[in-house]
Amino acid sequence: MASSTADFAMIGVAGRRLRLGQWHTRATGSRPLVLLNGIGMNMELIEPVAQALSCRRVISFDMPGIGKSPDPIFPYTIPCMALTLAALLDRLHLDAVDILGISWGGAVAQQFAFQHRARTGRLALAATAAGAAMVPGNPALLSHMADPLEYTVARTLQRNLAMLYNGGGRHAVSLNAATPPSPVGWACQMAAFAGWSSAGFLPLLDIPTLILHDEEDQLIPPANAQFLNSAIPGSRLEWFHGGGHLFMLADPEGFAASLRSFLDAA
């Protein structure tokens, strides 16, 4: 992977310490894009996508207990993390942004769009679902997620991420940049998603929405993308092939091209 082009800093937001990352900070003419990552994923893993979006300022942060952000304070729920994102935008003096939510981050993206409609320009949801209402994935993959030690010990992290995130994928994805989350961070993210659902408010999202999904995703089966597409008025669904759950890393340029086309639409 190429060296990082991001500016990283620790920042205090709503009583939490978070590691903030920003790419292409001098890009002008478009709303900034907030990128919300998958469960246990530190920002460095999504670097190829952020680099491919060179025409736009990209903002991300390590969730509490993930990457280099300290362990969480409580409560650690999806609505609380959406409020934390709103507080972060206040700190950055940003009134409105576009949002890309990947997997677990897609839950926060949906919740933020519902809670903060006026601050959400366009919404992109990749490899994600409606929470507790989702069609479950491959049981063999899901069973591994129940043990935080499987993902918080460096020697097993990459092996398990390769199986979990690239499940169904035919293209190799580099996970060398992975940083083990803390056991508390991983467990809290698991609990937050398990106790949340967007099914009740999805029909109320009157926001331009693009849903991106891989046809061979075994962690979040394609039926979940179809559910989101049917529930969110006017949303558009775009399929990818052969990348599994991490299709955006299997083909970052292709993924970024689809995203740019959607975000730049009149």
Protein Blocks (a to p, Z undefined) as FASTA:
>chain_A
ZZdfbdcddddeehiacddddehklbghiacddddddehiafklmmmmmmmmmmbccddd
ddehiajbccddddddfklmmmmmmmmmmmnopabdcdddehjlmmmmmmmmmmmmmlpc
bdcdehiaehjmpccddfklmmmmmpmklmmcfklmmmmmmmmmmgoiabdcdfklpccd
dfklmmmmmmmmmmgcfklmmmmmccdcdddddfklcklgfklmmmmmmmmghiacddde
hkljmlmmmmmmlmmmmmmmmmmpZZ
